[in-house]
Amino acid sequence: MAAVSESKLKEAGDAARLALGDRNLVLVGLMGAGKSVIGKLLAQYTGLPFVDTDDEIVAAAQMPITEIFAQYGEPEFRALESRVVKRVLQDGPQIVSTGGGAFMNEETRENILNSALSLWLNADYDVLWARVSKRSTRPLLQQPNPQKILRDLMDERYPIYRLADVSVKSRNAPKQNVAYDAARLIEKSGDIIATKHKVTL
């Protein structure tokens, strides 16, 4: 499958930027769905800043996420993640990539749904496993039987991810094509974006 042309991507990015106004786009989805890759492409073609909340968490804690999990456990990590996402959402417009568990936190989810256009990158199991099995930096998969863990995470999280405003299929296709689909969907989401209000502390 051929990649979407640079000119079509730029045109779609410009239209998406216009539709977002002063609101953020927040990407949600499971590890391996492509939130960072697609988010960076959308940032490039809309001209908006890209923010990865995992990077913001690392900066705030001054340690890698794997170490936060190891030293403090998942609950403490999720509490920090919730605070970081809320802070990030006060700025904008920007393209925001969130960790796979962020949208599962009720307060974080409400903040995202109330203030930003949320986009779920929906990927099938085979696509996710092919991507995440190549990396050793996924703390939730550093346990016996990671394939079952991934399937269990899909069963647990996909019903919640479906609460996102819009969704795009993350698939085995050129990343530019997924970004193009996302940009076109953002362009068509003006009525949804108009209902969003900035997060305040």
Secondary structure, 3 states (H helix, E strand, C coil): CCCCCHHHHHHHHHHHHHHHCCCEEEEECCCCCCHHHHHHHHHHHHCCCEEEHHHHHHHHHCCCHHHHHHHHCHHHHHHHHHHHHHHHHCCCCCEEECCCCHHHCHHHHHHHHHHEEEEEEEECHHHHHHHHCCCCCCHHHCCCCHHHHHHHHHHHHHHHHCCCCEEEEECCCCHHHHHHHHHHHHHCCHHHHCCCCCCCC
